[in-house]
Amino acid sequence: MSVRVQVILAEEEAARFKSQAAKEKKSLSAWLRDAGKKVLSISQQQSLKDPKSLQRFFKACREREKGVEPDWDDHKKLLLESYQAGKKL
């Protein structure tokens, strides 16, 4: 079931929103809906006070990151070798 919502905007603000929606090839309604969902998603991600939000956070991190983190011992070895050789990192 859909619900109609009326939003009061200044003319300049409405024009900027419409312009951005057109650039993204979306209707103003779709653009506003997506913007609202994005804000809700960000606010949910910021709260890491419960186990489910922590799980979502770490899942998003795993999906975003590519490759494997180098071992800390490898980092220390590289730093020591560079320091001993007089190089700056």
PyMOL Python script that loads the backbone (N, CA, C, O; Angstrom):
from pymol import cmd

cmd.read_pdbstr("""\
ATOM      1  N   MET A   1       0.838  -1.170   0.000  1.00  0.00           N
ATOM      2  CA  MET A   1       0.000   0.000   0.000  1.00  0.00           C
ATOM      3  C   MET A   1       0.890   1.242   0.000  1.00  0.00           C
ATOM      4  O   MET A   1       1.820   1.347   0.800  1.00  0.00           O
ATOM      5  N   SER A   2       0.612   2.143  -0.865  1.00  0.00           N
ATOM      6  CA  SER A   2       1.379   3.385  -0.969  1.00  0.00           C
ATOM      7  C   SER A   2       0.697   4.495  -0.191  1.00  0.00           C
ATOM      8  O   SER A   2      -0.525   4.517  -0.046  1.00  0.00           O
ATOM      9  N   VAL A   3       1.508   5.411   0.303  1.00  0.00           N
ATOM     10  CA  VAL A   3       1.005   6.565   1.039  1.00  0.00           C
ATOM     11  C   VAL A   3       1.544   7.813   0.360  1.00  0.00           C
ATOM     12  O   VAL A   3       2.724   7.871   0.014  1.00  0.00           O
ATOM     13  N   ARG A   4       0.707   8.793   0.170  1.00  0.00           N
ATOM     14  CA  ARG A   4       1.123  10.062  -0.429  1.00  0.00           C
ATOM     15  C   ARG A   4       1.570  10.992   0.691  1.00  0.00           C
ATOM     16  O   ARG A   4       0.881  11.140   1.700  1.00  0.00           O
ATOM     17  N   VAL A   5       2.737  11.620   0.502  1.00  0.00           N
ATOM     18  CA  VAL A   5       3.286  12.552   1.479  1.00  0.00           C
ATOM     19  C   VAL A   5       3.532  13.883   0.789  1.00  0.00           C
ATOM     20  O   VAL A   5       4.111  13.931  -0.296  1.00  0.00           O
ATOM     21  N   GLN A   6       3.088  14.962   1.422  1.00  0.00           N
ATOM     22  CA  GLN A   6       3.317  16.295   0.875  1.00  0.00           C
ATOM     23  C   GLN A   6       4.534  16.889   1.572  1.00  0.00           C
ATOM     24  O   GLN A   6       4.640  16.845   2.797  1.00  0.00           O
ATOM     25  N   VAL A   7       5.454  17.446   0.782  1.00  0.00           N
ATOM     26  CA  VAL A   7       6.669  18.042   1.322  1.00  0.00           C
ATOM     27  C   VAL A   7       6.690  19.508   0.916  1.00  0.00           C
ATOM     28  O   VAL A   7       6.534  19.836  -0.261  1.00  0.00           O
ATOM     29  N   ILE A   8       6.882  20.384   1.887  1.00  0.00           N
ATOM     30  CA  ILE A   8       6.937  21.817   1.616  1.00  0.00           C
ATOM     31  C   ILE A   8       8.409  22.192   1.439  1.00  0.00           C
ATOM     32  O   ILE A   8       9.229  21.948   2.324  1.00  0.00           O
ATOM     33  N   LEU A   9       8.738  22.790   0.283  1.00  0.00           N
ATOM     34  CA  LEU A   9      10.116  23.179  -0.028  1.00  0.00           C
ATOM     35  C   LEU A   9      10.147  24.611  -0.537  1.00  0.00           C
ATOM     36  O   LEU A   9       9.181  25.100  -1.123  1.00  0.00           O
ATOM     37  N   ALA A  10      11.266  25.271  -0.306  1.00  0.00           N
ATOM     38  CA  ALA A  10      11.483  26.571  -0.934  1.00  0.00           C
ATOM     39  C   ALA A  10      11.664  26.331  -2.427  1.00  0.00           C
ATOM     40  O   ALA A  10      12.123  25.264  -2.834  1.00  0.00           O
ATOM     41  N   GLU A  11      11.307  27.318  -3.246  1.00  0.00           N
ATOM     42  CA  GLU A  11      11.407  27.144  -4.701  1.00  0.00           C
ATOM     43  C   GLU A  11      12.814  26.776  -5.148  1.00  0.00           C
ATOM     44  O   GLU A  11      13.003  25.895  -5.987  1.00  0.00           O
ATOM     45  N   GLU A  12      13.804  27.469  -4.574  1.00  0.00           N
ATOM     46  CA  GLU A  12      15.192  27.190  -4.955  1.00  0.00           C
ATOM     47  C   GLU A  12      15.589  25.759  -4.597  1.00  0.00           C
ATOM     48  O   GLU A  12      16.269  25.081  -5.368  1.00  0.00           O
ATOM     49  N   GLU A  13      15.163  25.315  -3.434  1.00  0.00           N
ATOM     50  CA  GLU A  13      15.464  23.952  -2.986  1.00  0.00           C
ATOM     51  C   GLU A  13      14.789  22.930  -3.902  1.00  0.00           C
ATOM     52  O   GLU A  13      15.408  21.945  -4.304  1.00  0.00           O
ATOM     53  N   ALA A  14      13.545  23.167  -4.222  1.00  0.00           N
ATOM     54  CA  ALA A  14      12.807  22.269  -5.112  1.00  0.00           C
ATOM     55  C   ALA A  14      13.478  22.199  -6.476  1.00  0.00           C
ATOM     56  O   ALA A  14      13.574  21.120  -7.062  1.00  0.00           O
ATOM     57  N   ALA A  15      13.939  23.321  -6.984  1.00  0.00           N
ATOM     58  CA  ALA A  15      14.602  23.341  -8.286  1.00  0.00           C
ATOM     59  C   ALA A  15      15.901  22.538  -8.246  1.00  0.00           C
ATOM     60  O   ALA A  15      16.216  21.808  -9.186  1.00  0.00           O
ATOM     61  N   ARG A  16      16.651  22.678  -7.155  1.00  0.00           N
ATOM     62  CA  ARG A  16      17.913  21.919  -7.034  1.00  0.00           C
ATOM     63  C   ARG A  16      17.631  20.425  -6.943  1.00  0.00           C
ATOM     64  O   ARG A  16      18.334  19.625  -7.560  1.00  0.00           O
ATOM     65  N   PHE A  17      16.607  20.039  -6.180  1.00  0.00           N
ATOM     66  CA  PHE A  17      16.259  18.628  -6.056  1.00  0.00           C
ATOM     67  C   PHE A  17      15.814  18.065  -7.401  1.00  0.00           C
ATOM     68  O   PHE A  17      16.231  16.973  -7.787  1.00  0.00           O
ATOM     69  N   LYS A  18      14.968  18.805  -8.115  1.00  0.00           N
ATOM     70  CA  LYS A  18      14.492  18.355  -9.430  1.00  0.00           C
ATOM     71  C   LYS A  18      15.649  18.218 -10.406  1.00  0.00           C
ATOM     72  O   LYS A  18      15.704  17.265 -11.183  1.00  0.00           O
ATOM     73  N   SER A  19      16.567  19.164 -10.367  1.00  0.00           N
ATOM     74  CA  SER A  19      17.727  19.129 -11.254  1.00  0.00           C
ATOM     75  C   SER A  19      18.580  17.891 -10.986  1.00  0.00           C
ATOM     76  O   SER A  19      19.007  17.205 -11.915  1.00  0.00           O
ATOM     77  N   GLN A  20      18.820  17.617  -9.714  1.00  0.00           N
ATOM     78  CA  GLN A  20      19.630  16.444  -9.364  1.00  0.00           C
ATOM     79  C   GLN A  20      18.912  15.157  -9.743  1.00  0.00           C
ATOM     80  O   GLN A  20      19.538  14.213 -10.225  1.00  0.00           O
ATOM     81  N   ALA A  21      17.610  15.115  -9.526  1.00  0.00           N
ATOM     82  CA  ALA A  21      16.822  13.930  -9.897  1.00  0.00           C
ATOM     83  C   ALA A  21      16.909  13.692 -11.400  1.00  0.00           C
ATOM     84  O   ALA A  21      17.052  12.552 -11.843  1.00  0.00           O
ATOM     85  N   ALA A  22      16.825  14.756 -12.177  1.00  0.00           N
ATOM     86  CA  ALA A  22      16.915  14.629 -13.637  1.00  0.00           C
ATOM     87  C   ALA A  22      18.294  14.127 -14.046  1.00  0.00           C
ATOM     88  O   ALA A  22      18.408  13.304 -14.955  1.00  0.00           O
ATOM     89  N   LYS A  23      19.340  14.613 -13.386  1.00  0.00           N
ATOM     90  CA  LYS A  23      20.698  14.149 -13.699  1.00  0.00           C
ATOM     91  C   LYS A  23      20.845  12.657 -13.450  1.00  0.00           C
ATOM     92  O   LYS A  23      21.569  11.967 -14.168  1.00  0.00           O
ATOM     93  N   GLU A  24      20.150  12.161 -12.423  1.00  0.00           N
ATOM     94  CA  GLU A  24      20.207  10.740 -12.086  1.00  0.00           C
ATOM     95  C   GLU A  24      19.122   9.935 -12.805  1.00  0.00           C
ATOM     96  O   GLU A  24      18.940   8.745 -12.549  1.00  0.00           O
ATOM     97  N   LYS A  25      18.397  10.620 -13.721  1.00  0.00           N
ATOM     98  CA  LYS A  25      17.335   9.988 -14.507  1.00  0.00           C
ATOM     99  C   LYS A  25      16.272   9.335 -13.613  1.00  0.00           C
ATOM    100  O   LYS A  25      15.844   8.203 -13.838  1.00  0.00           O
ATOM    101  N   LYS A  26      15.867  10.097 -12.595  1.00  0.00           N
ATOM    102  CA  LYS A  26      14.832   9.644 -11.666  1.00  0.00           C
ATOM    103  C   LYS A  26      13.746  10.706 -11.592  1.00  0.00           C
ATOM    104  O   LYS A  26      13.970  11.877 -11.897  1.00  0.00           O
ATOM    105  N   SER A  27      12.571  10.268 -11.182  1.00  0.00           N
ATOM    106  CA  SER A  27      11.526  11.240 -10.884  1.00  0.00           C
ATOM    107  C   SER A  27      11.895  11.914  -9.562  1.00  0.00           C
ATOM    108  O   SER A  27      12.692  11.387  -8.785  1.00  0.00           O
ATOM    109  N   LEU A  28      11.308  13.072  -9.321  1.00  0.00           N
ATOM    110  CA  LEU A  28      11.568  13.765  -8.061  1.00  0.00           C
ATOM    111  C   LEU A  28      11.135  12.884  -6.893  1.00  0.00           C
ATOM    112  O   LEU A  28      11.817  12.824  -5.870  1.00  0.00           O
ATOM    113  N   SER A  29      10.023  12.216  -7.042  1.00  0.00           N
ATOM    114  CA  SER A  29       9.518  11.337  -5.992  1.00  0.00           C
ATOM    115  C   SER A  29      10.517  10.217  -5.688  1.00  0.00           C
ATOM    116  O   SER A  29      10.812   9.950  -4.524  1.00  0.00           O
ATOM    117  N   ALA A  30      11.031   9.569  -6.721  1.00  0.00           N
ATOM    118  CA  ALA A  30      11.996   8.482  -6.533  1.00  0.00           C
ATOM    119  C   ALA A  30      13.284   9.002  -5.908  1.00  0.00           C
ATOM    120  O   ALA A  30      13.880   8.346  -5.054  1.00  0.00           O
ATOM    121  N   TRP A  31      13.707  10.189  -6.343  1.00  0.00           N
ATOM    122  CA  TRP A  31      14.944  10.766  -5.811  1.00  0.00           C
ATOM    123  C   TRP A  31      14.804  11.079  -4.323  1.00  0.00           C
ATOM    124  O   TRP A  31      15.699  10.774  -3.535  1.00  0.00           O
ATOM    125  N   LEU A  32      13.672  11.692  -3.935  1.00  0.00           N
ATOM    126  CA  LEU A  32      13.430  11.998  -2.524  1.00  0.00           C
ATOM    127  C   LEU A  32      13.329  10.720  -1.691  1.00  0.00           C
ATOM    128  O   LEU A  32      13.835  10.661  -0.571  1.00  0.00           O
ATOM    129  N   ARG A  33      12.676   9.704  -2.242  1.00  0.00           N
ATOM    130  CA  ARG A  33      12.550   8.422  -1.539  1.00  0.00           C
ATOM    131  C   ARG A  33      13.932   7.808  -1.305  1.00  0.00           C
ATOM    132  O   ARG A  33      14.237   7.346  -0.206  1.00  0.00           O
ATOM    133  N   ASP A  34      14.768   7.806  -2.356  1.00  0.00           N
ATOM    134  CA  ASP A  34      16.127   7.263  -2.233  1.00  0.00           C
ATOM    135  C   ASP A  34      16.966   8.066  -1.244  1.00  0.00           C
ATOM    136  O   ASP A  34      17.739   7.495  -0.475  1.00  0.00           O
ATOM    137  N   ALA A  35      16.816   9.383  -1.263  1.00  0.00           N
ATOM    138  CA  ALA A  35      17.559  10.241  -0.329  1.00  0.00           C
ATOM    139  C   ALA A  35      17.151   9.922   1.111  1.00  0.00           C
ATOM    140  O   ALA A  35      18.002   9.843   1.998  1.00  0.00           O
ATOM    141  N   GLY A  36      15.871   9.743   1.336  1.00  0.00           N
ATOM    142  CA  GLY A  36      15.400   9.395   2.675  1.00  0.00           C
ATOM    143  C   GLY A  36      15.923   8.049   3.133  1.00  0.00           C
ATOM    144  O   GLY A  36      16.331   7.897   4.285  1.00  0.00           O
ATOM    145  N   LYS A  37      15.913   7.068   2.238  1.00  0.00           N
ATOM    146  CA  LYS A  37      16.431   5.738   2.590  1.00  0.00           C
ATOM    147  C   LYS A  37      17.919   5.799   2.910  1.00  0.00           C
ATOM    148  O   LYS A  37      18.398   5.107   3.809  1.00  0.00           O
ATOM    149  N   LYS A  38      18.647   6.633   2.167  1.00  0.00           N
ATOM    150  CA  LYS A  38      20.079   6.772   2.408  1.00  0.00           C
ATOM    151  C   LYS A  38      20.340   7.358   3.796  1.00  0.00           C
ATOM    152  O   LYS A  38      21.221   6.890   4.516  1.00  0.00           O
ATOM    153  N   VAL A  39      19.573   8.379   4.167  1.00  0.00           N
ATOM    154  CA  VAL A  39      19.736   8.993   5.487  1.00  0.00           C
ATOM    155  C   VAL A  39      19.425   7.972   6.582  1.00  0.00           C
ATOM    156  O   VAL A  39      20.148   7.891   7.575  1.00  0.00           O
ATOM    157  N   LEU A  40      18.366   7.203   6.411  1.00  0.00           N
ATOM    158  CA  LEU A  40      18.029   6.184   7.411  1.00  0.00           C
ATOM    159  C   LEU A  40      19.127   5.126   7.507  1.00  0.00           C
ATOM    160  O   LEU A  40      19.479   4.690   8.602  1.00  0.00           O
ATOM    161  N   SER A  41      19.657   4.722   6.374  1.00  0.00           N
ATOM    162  CA  SER A  41      20.724   3.726   6.356  1.00  0.00           C
ATOM    163  C   SER A  41      21.955   4.231   7.090  1.00  0.00           C
ATOM    164  O   SER A  41      22.571   3.495   7.861  1.00  0.00           O
ATOM    165  N   ILE A  42      22.312   5.488   6.852  1.00  0.00           N
ATOM    166  CA  ILE A  42      23.479   6.078   7.520  1.00  0.00           C
ATOM    167  C   ILE A  42      23.248   6.153   9.019  1.00  0.00           C
ATOM    168  O   ILE A  42      24.147   5.833   9.798  1.00  0.00           O
ATOM    169  N   SER A  43      22.054   6.573   9.439  1.00  0.00           N
ATOM    170  CA  SER A  43      21.798   6.701  10.874  1.00  0.00           C
ATOM    171  C   SER A  43      21.789   5.338  11.545  1.00  0.00           C
ATOM    172  O   SER A  43      22.199   5.225  12.700  1.00  0.00           O
ATOM    173  N   GLN A  44      21.335   4.308  10.861  1.00  0.00           N
ATOM    174  CA  GLN A  44      21.350   2.955  11.418  1.00  0.00           C
ATOM    175  C   GLN A  44      22.781   2.432  11.514  1.00  0.00           C
ATOM    176  O   GLN A  44      23.118   1.717  12.458  1.00  0.00           O
ATOM    177  N   GLN A  45      23.614   2.783  10.555  1.00  0.00           N
ATOM    178  CA  GLN A  45      24.996   2.317  10.568  1.00  0.00           C
ATOM    179  C   GLN A  45      25.784   2.975  11.691  1.00  0.00           C
ATOM    180  O   GLN A  45      26.723   2.376  12.215  1.00  0.00           O
ATOM    181  N   GLN A  46      25.425   4.176  12.063  1.00  0.00           N
ATOM    182  CA  GLN A  46      26.167   4.889  13.091  1.00  0.00           C
ATOM    183  C   GLN A  46      25.925   4.317  14.481  1.00  0.00           C
ATOM    184  O   GLN A  46      26.774   4.471  15.359  1.00  0.00           O
ATOM    185  N   SER A  47      24.807   3.672  14.699  1.00  0.00           N
ATOM    186  CA  SER A  47      24.496   3.111  15.999  1.00  0.00           C
ATOM    187  C   SER A  47      25.007   1.674  16.055  1.00  0.00           C
ATOM    188  O   SER A  47      24.465   0.788  15.394  1.00  0.00           O
ATOM    189  N   LEU A  48      26.041   1.453  16.839  1.00  0.00           N
ATOM    190  CA  LEU A  48      26.619   0.113  16.966  1.00  0.00           C
ATOM    191  C   LEU A  48      26.435  -0.387  18.396  1.00  0.00           C
ATOM    192  O   LEU A  48      27.360  -0.921  19.007  1.00  0.00           O
ATOM    193  N   LYS A  49      25.234  -0.203  18.912  1.00  0.00           N
ATOM    194  CA  LYS A  49      24.978  -0.524  20.309  1.00  0.00           C
ATOM    195  C   LYS A  49      24.367  -1.898  20.513  1.00  0.00           C
ATOM    196  O   LYS A  49      24.250  -2.356  21.650  1.00  0.00           O
ATOM    197  N   ASP A  50      23.977  -2.561  19.443  1.00  0.00           N
ATOM    198  CA  ASP A  50      23.371  -3.879  19.598  1.00  0.00           C
ATOM    199  C   ASP A  50      24.054  -4.868  18.647  1.00  0.00           C
ATOM    200  O   ASP A  50      24.660  -4.456  17.658  1.00  0.00           O
ATOM    201  N   PRO A  51      23.960  -6.148  18.936  1.00  0.00           N
ATOM    202  CA  PRO A  51      24.652  -7.162  18.124  1.00  0.00           C
ATOM    203  C   PRO A  51      24.268  -7.147  16.636  1.00  0.00           C
ATOM    204  O   PRO A  51      25.124  -7.371  15.780  1.00  0.00           O
ATOM    205  N   LYS A  52      23.001  -6.887  16.321  1.00  0.00           N
ATOM    206  CA  LYS A  52      22.587  -6.892  14.910  1.00  0.00           C
ATOM    207  C   LYS A  52      23.228  -5.753  14.131  1.00  0.00           C
ATOM    208  O   LYS A  52      23.633  -5.939  12.984  1.00  0.00           O
ATOM    209  N   SER A  53      23.326  -4.565  14.747  1.00  0.00           N
ATOM    210  CA  SER A  53      23.951  -3.448  14.042  1.00  0.00           C
ATOM    211  C   SER A  53      25.444  -3.705  13.862  1.00  0.00           C
ATOM    212  O   SER A  53      26.017  -3.319  12.842  1.00  0.00           O
ATOM    213  N   LEU A  54      26.079  -4.349  14.832  1.00  0.00           N
ATOM    214  CA  LEU A  54      27.493  -4.716  14.675  1.00  0.00           C
ATOM    215  C   LEU A  54      27.671  -5.722  13.558  1.00  0.00           C
ATOM    216  O   LEU A  54      28.619  -5.618  12.781  1.00  0.00           O
ATOM    217  N   GLN A  55      26.785  -6.688  13.462  1.00  0.00           N
ATOM    218  CA  GLN A  55      26.856  -7.682  12.385  1.00  0.00           C
ATOM    219  C   GLN A  55      26.702  -7.013  11.028  1.00  0.00           C
ATOM    220  O   GLN A  55      27.439  -7.331  10.095  1.00  0.00           O
ATOM    221  N   ARG A  56      25.742  -6.081  10.908  1.00  0.00           N
ATOM    222  CA  ARG A  56      25.553  -5.365   9.630  1.00  0.00           C
ATOM    223  C   ARG A  56      26.802  -4.556   9.289  1.00  0.00           C
ATOM    224  O   ARG A  56      27.230  -4.524   8.136  1.00  0.00           O
ATOM    225  N   PHE A  57      27.382  -3.906  10.293  1.00  0.00           N
ATOM    226  CA  PHE A  57      28.576  -3.102  10.078  1.00  0.00           C
ATOM    227  C   PHE A  57      29.727  -3.958   9.548  1.00  0.00           C
ATOM    228  O   PHE A  57      30.347  -3.610   8.543  1.00  0.00           O
ATOM    229  N   PHE A  58      30.010  -5.064  10.214  1.00  0.00           N
ATOM    230  CA  PHE A  58      31.125  -5.909   9.785  1.00  0.00           C
ATOM    231  C   PHE A  58      30.847  -6.592   8.448  1.00  0.00           C
ATOM    232  O   PHE A  58      31.774  -6.828   7.673  1.00  0.00           O
ATOM    233  N   LYS A  59      29.594  -6.911   8.171  1.00  0.00           N
ATOM    234  CA  LYS A  59      29.241  -7.488   6.874  1.00  0.00           C
ATOM    235  C   LYS A  59      29.496  -6.468   5.767  1.00  0.00           C
ATOM    236  O   LYS A  59      30.055  -6.806   4.723  1.00  0.00           O
ATOM    237  N   ALA A  60      29.088  -5.226   5.995  1.00  0.00           N
ATOM    238  CA  ALA A  60      29.319  -4.168   5.006  1.00  0.00           C
ATOM    239  C   ALA A  60      30.814  -3.948   4.789  1.00  0.00           C
ATOM    240  O   ALA A  60      31.260  -3.734   3.662  1.00  0.00           O
ATOM    241  N   CYS A  61      31.587  -4.002   5.879  1.00  0.00           N
ATOM    242  CA  CYS A  61      33.048  -3.842   5.753  1.00  0.00           C
ATOM    243  C   CYS A  61      33.647  -4.967   4.913  1.00  0.00           C
ATOM    244  O   CYS A  61      34.475  -4.718   4.036  1.00  0.00           O
ATOM    245  N   ARG A  62      33.233  -6.198   5.179  1.00  0.00           N
ATOM    246  CA  ARG A  62      33.761  -7.339   4.411  1.00  0.00           C
ATOM    247  C   ARG A  62      33.406  -7.227   2.934  1.00  0.00           C
ATOM    248  O   ARG A  62      34.222  -7.549   2.070  1.00  0.00           O
ATOM    249  N   GLU A  63      32.192  -6.775   2.642  1.00  0.00           N
ATOM    250  CA  GLU A  63      31.763  -6.639   1.250  1.00  0.00           C
ATOM    251  C   GLU A  63      32.502  -5.509   0.539  1.00  0.00           C
ATOM    252  O   GLU A  63      32.769  -5.601  -0.659  1.00  0.00           O
ATOM    253  N   ARG A  64      32.831  -4.448   1.266  1.00  0.00           N
ATOM    254  CA  ARG A  64      33.482  -3.284   0.684  1.00  0.00           C
ATOM    255  C   ARG A  64      34.969  -3.519   0.429  1.00  0.00           C
ATOM    256  O   ARG A  64      35.497  -3.094  -0.598  1.00  0.00           O
ATOM    257  N   GLU A  65      35.635  -4.184   1.346  1.00  0.00           N
ATOM    258  CA  GLU A  65      37.083  -4.362   1.249  1.00  0.00           C
ATOM    259  C   GLU A  65      37.428  -5.511   0.308  1.00  0.00           C
ATOM    260  O   GLU A  65      36.752  -6.539   0.278  1.00  0.00           O
ATOM    261  N   LYS A  66      38.489  -5.310  -0.451  1.00  0.00           N
ATOM    262  CA  LYS A  66      38.965  -6.334  -1.388  1.00  0.00           C
ATOM    263  C   LYS A  66      40.359  -6.771  -0.955  1.00  0.00           C
ATOM    264  O   LYS A  66      41.109  -5.980  -0.383  1.00  0.00           O
ATOM    265  N   GLY A  67      40.704  -8.014  -1.222  1.00  0.00           N
ATOM    266  CA  GLY A  67      42.052  -8.496  -0.906  1.00  0.00           C
ATOM    267  C   GLY A  67      42.175  -8.919   0.542  1.00  0.00           C
ATOM    268  O   GLY A  67      41.191  -9.025   1.274  1.00  0.00           O
ATOM    269  N   VAL A  68      43.415  -9.157   0.931  1.00  0.00           N
ATOM    270  CA  VAL A  68      43.712  -9.637   2.270  1.00  0.00           C
ATOM    271  C   VAL A  68      44.636  -8.643   2.958  1.00  0.00           C
ATOM    272  O   VAL A  68      45.568  -8.122   2.345  1.00  0.00           O
ATOM    273  N   GLU A  69      44.375  -8.387   4.219  1.00  0.00           N
ATOM    274  CA  GLU A  69      45.219  -7.497   5.010  1.00  0.00           C
ATOM    275  C   GLU A  69      46.579  -8.162   5.216  1.00  0.00           C
ATOM    276  O   GLU A  69      46.635  -9.310   5.656  1.00  0.00           O
ATOM    277  N   PRO A  70      47.675  -7.467   4.907  1.00  0.00           N
ATOM    278  CA  PRO A  70      48.998  -8.051   5.148  1.00  0.00           C
ATOM    279  C   PRO A  70      49.215  -8.315   6.642  1.00  0.00           C
ATOM    280  O   PRO A  70      48.665  -7.623   7.499  1.00  0.00           O
ATOM    281  N   ASP A  71      50.010  -9.309   6.920  1.00  0.00           N
ATOM    282  CA  ASP A  71      50.316  -9.678   8.288  1.00  0.00           C
ATOM    283  C   ASP A  71      51.103  -8.553   8.967  1.00  0.00           C
ATOM    284  O   ASP A  71      51.936  -7.906   8.331  1.00  0.00           O
ATOM    285  N   TRP A  72      50.846  -8.320  10.246  1.00  0.00           N
ATOM    286  CA  TRP A  72      51.522  -7.253  10.972  1.00  0.00           C
ATOM    287  C   TRP A  72      53.028  -7.484  11.015  1.00  0.00           C
ATOM    288  O   TRP A  72      53.800  -6.528  10.948  1.00  0.00           O
ATOM    289  N   ASP A  73      53.455  -8.734  11.125  1.00  0.00           N
ATOM    290  CA  ASP A  73      54.897  -9.029  11.132  1.00  0.00           C
ATOM    291  C   ASP A  73      55.540  -8.601   9.818  1.00  0.00           C
ATOM    292  O   ASP A  73      56.676  -8.129   9.814  1.00  0.00           O
ATOM    293  N   ASP A  74      54.835  -8.758   8.712  1.00  0.00           N
ATOM    294  CA  ASP A  74      55.356  -8.303   7.407  1.00  0.00           C
ATOM    295  C   ASP A  74      55.513  -6.779   7.398  1.00  0.00           C
ATOM    296  O   ASP A  74      56.492  -6.256   6.866  1.00  0.00           O
ATOM    297  N   HIS A  75      54.555  -6.075   7.984  1.00  0.00           N
ATOM    298  CA  HIS A  75      54.656  -4.612   8.082  1.00  0.00           C
ATOM    299  C   HIS A  75      55.889  -4.208   8.890  1.00  0.00           C
ATOM    300  O   HIS A  75      56.664  -3.344   8.480  1.00  0.00           O
ATOM    301  N   LYS A  76      56.052  -4.852  10.042  1.00  0.00           N
ATOM    302  CA  LYS A  76      57.187  -4.510  10.910  1.00  0.00           C
ATOM    303  C   LYS A  76      58.516  -4.802  10.212  1.00  0.00           C
ATOM    304  O   LYS A  76      59.466  -4.029  10.332  1.00  0.00           O
ATOM    305  N   LYS A  77      58.582  -5.905   9.492  1.00  0.00           N
ATOM    306  CA  LYS A  77      59.811  -6.262   8.776  1.00  0.00           C
ATOM    307  C   LYS A  77      60.137  -5.200   7.723  1.00  0.00           C
ATOM    308  O   LYS A  77      61.289  -4.783   7.602  1.00  0.00           O
ATOM    309  N   LEU A  78      59.137  -4.764   6.968  1.00  0.00           N
ATOM    310  CA  LEU A  78      59.329  -3.742   5.943  1.00  0.00           C
ATOM    311  C   LEU A  78      59.802  -2.434   6.562  1.00  0.00           C
ATOM    312  O   LEU A  78      60.710  -1.789   6.037  1.00  0.00           O
ATOM    313  N   LEU A  79      59.189  -2.040   7.678  1.00  0.00           N
ATOM    314  CA  LEU A  79      59.594  -0.813   8.358  1.00  0.00           C
ATOM    315  C   LEU A  79      61.034  -0.908   8.856  1.00  0.00           C
ATOM    316  O   LEU A  79      61.810   0.034   8.695  1.00  0.00           O
ATOM    317  N   LEU A  80      61.393  -2.036   9.457  1.00  0.00           N
ATOM    318  CA  LEU A  80      62.744  -2.210   9.971  1.00  0.00           C
ATOM    319  C   LEU A  80      63.764  -2.189   8.843  1.00  0.00           C
ATOM    320  O   LEU A  80      64.798  -1.531   8.957  1.00  0.00           O
ATOM    321  N   GLU A  81      63.486  -2.900   7.756  1.00  0.00           N
ATOM    322  CA  GLU A  81      64.409  -2.922   6.615  1.00  0.00           C
ATOM    323  C   GLU A  81      64.576  -1.525   6.030  1.00  0.00           C
ATOM    324  O   GLU A  81      65.687  -1.119   5.692  1.00  0.00           O
ATOM    325  N   SER A  82      63.487  -0.802   5.911  1.00  0.00           N
ATOM    326  CA  SER A  82      63.543   0.547   5.365  1.00  0.00           C
ATOM    327  C   SER A  82      64.329   1.475   6.284  1.00  0.00           C
ATOM    328  O   SER A  82      65.133   2.288   5.828  1.00  0.00           O
ATOM    329  N   TYR A  83      64.079   1.339   7.592  1.00  0.00           N
ATOM    330  CA  TYR A  83      64.795   2.173   8.567  1.00  0.00           C
ATOM    331  C   TYR A  83      66.297   1.884   8.521  1.00  0.00           C
ATOM    332  O   TYR A  83      67.117   2.802   8.543  1.00  0.00           O
ATOM    333  N   GLN A  84      66.643   0.605   8.457  1.00  0.00           N
ATOM    334  CA  GLN A  84      68.052   0.232   8.458  1.00  0.00           C
ATOM    335  C   GLN A  84      68.733   0.666   7.165  1.00  0.00           C
ATOM    336  O   GLN A  84      69.935   0.931   7.159  1.00  0.00           O
ATOM    337  N   ALA A  85      67.988   0.741   6.082  1.00  0.00           N
ATOM    338  CA  ALA A  85      68.554   1.144   4.805  1.00  0.00           C
ATOM    339  C   ALA A  85      68.578   2.675   4.681  1.00  0.00           C
ATOM    340  O   ALA A  85      69.121   3.203   3.711  1.00  0.00           O
ATOM    341  N   GLY A  86      68.003   3.382   5.639  1.00  0.00           N
ATOM    342  CA  GLY A  86      67.985   4.842   5.598  1.00  0.00           C
ATOM    343  C   GLY A  86      66.947   5.411   4.670  1.00  0.00           C
ATOM    344  O   GLY A  86      67.034   6.581   4.297  1.00  0.00           O
ATOM    345  N   LYS A  87      65.964   4.619   4.285  1.00  0.00           N
ATOM    346  CA  LYS A  87      64.902   5.095   3.384  1.00  0.00           C
ATOM    347  C   LYS A  87      63.733   5.622   4.199  1.00  0.00           C
ATOM    348  O   LYS A  87      63.505   5.204   5.334  1.00  0.00           O
ATOM    349  N   LYS A  88      63.010   6.532   3.610  1.00  0.00           N
ATOM    350  CA  LYS A  88      61.790   7.033   4.233  1.00  0.00           C
ATOM    351  C   LYS A  88      60.601   6.396   3.538  1.00  0.00           C
ATOM    352  O   LYS A  88      60.608   6.231   2.318  1.00  0.00           O
ATOM    353  N   LEU A  89      59.595   6.044   4.291  1.00  0.00           N
ATOM    354  CA  LEU A  89      58.366   5.487   3.714  1.00  0.00           C
ATOM    355  C   LEU A  89      57.377   6.569   3.417  1.00  0.00           C
ATOM    356  O   LEU A  89      56.284   6.288   2.927  1.00  0.00           O
TER     357      LEU A  89
END
""", "prot")
cmd.dss("prot")
cmd.show_as("cartoon", "prot")
cmd.util.cbc("prot")
cmd.orient("prot")
